[in-house]
């Protein structure tokens, strides 16, 4: 799955109703991916980890705990490509997500849940980029 397909899938699965913690988005993504070939589940996991890694920078997360920062970054991804790219261009655009605690923790489990639905097994997922807070060493350099 390339980056364009990743963002299109997020957009296609975003609900029209209010979804404050992105639970509806995550459920729809999981259902869609569970009906897809395994390479799309793996591709989604890679693109999700890449997006979260790109947001793992000092100017966004210096005042947040590791988990709060991770869930907030997931909230930015859940908001879609336009929001994501605006945050990358202007760190001030991240502030409302951090201040208002706009989280999307459930988005993090989407690839694993899809994998489990397809295979019936747990996934020992290992993506190229870690999405854990502080893993982007260059993003935290002074």
N, C-alpha and C positions, 0 to 999 in steps of 0.2 A: 504494500500500500504506500503510495507516495503522499507527500504532504498535502497536495490538492485534494486527493481522495479522502484523506483523514478529515480535513476541515469540512468537506462536503458532507461526510457522514455525520459529523457533529451537527451541522446545520439541518440536515434532513431529519434528525432524531430529536431536535429541540422541540419541546412542547409549546403550544401556543398559550397554555394556561400558566399561571404563576408556578414557579418551581424553585423556591428559595434555596434548597440544599442540593439541587440538581438530581434528586432521586428519580424523577420521571425520566430525565435524560439518560441517566445511567441504566435504568431498567429497559428503556427502548433500545439503547445501544447494545446492551447485553443480548437481548432477544434477536436483534438484527445480526449481530456477529455470530451468535450460536447457530444461525441458519446459513452461515458462510463457510467457505473453505478455510482450513486451518491457517493457510498462509496469510489470510486477511486478519485473523485474530492476532497472529504474530506481528504483522505489519502495523496494526492499530497500537499494540503495546509499544513498539519501537517509536512510532510517531508521538504517542502520548509522553513517553519518557523524554524524548528530544524536546518537546514543547516545555515540559516542566523544568528540564535542565536549563533551557535558555532563560527562564525566569528566575533561576536560582542565582541571584546577584545581591550583593551587599546593599545597594541603594533601595531594594525592595524589602528585604527581610531583616534589616538590622535591629528592629524593635520587636520582633515576633519570636515566639518559641519555635523550635524546629517543626513540631506538628502543625501549629497554627499557620506557619509560613507555607508548608506543603499544601494544606487544605485550601489556603487562600489562592495559591498559584493554580490549583485545580479549578477553583472558581473562575479565574480569568480564562482558562482554557474552555470551560463549560460555556462561557459567554460568547464564544465564537472567535473566528479569525480576525474580524475587524477590531474587536476589543483587544485581543492578544497582540496584534501588531501595533496598536496605538500605545499599549503599555510598554512594548519594547522601544518605541520611539521616544516616549515621554514617561519617565518613572513616576511623575506626579499622577498619572492616570491609574496607578496601582493603589494609591492612597485610599480611595473609597472601599476597595475590597478588604484592605487591612483594617481600616477604621470600623467598618460596619460588619466585620467578620463574615464576609460572603465566602462561604466554603462549599466545596464539592468533593468531600472525602470519598463519597461512593463512586465517583468517576474512576478513582484509582483501582478499584476492584473489578472494573468492567472486563478487562481481558481475562483475568483469572476465572471469573464466573462463566464467561463464554466458553473458555477451554473446558471447564468442568462439565458444562452442559453437553458439549460435543463428545468428550472422552469418558466422562464419569470419574475422572481422576483429578487430583490436585496438580497444579502446574508449578514446577520449580523454575519459574520464569527468571530469565537472566537477559536483560536488555543491554544494548551497547552503552546507554547513558543511564546513570542512576538518577532517580528523581528525588532522592533523599535530600533534605535541606543541608546545604553546605558542601555538597559533592562537586559543584562547579567551582573548582579551585580558582580559575581565572576570574570568575564572577565575584569572588570575595577578596581578590587581591586589592591592595590599596594603591 
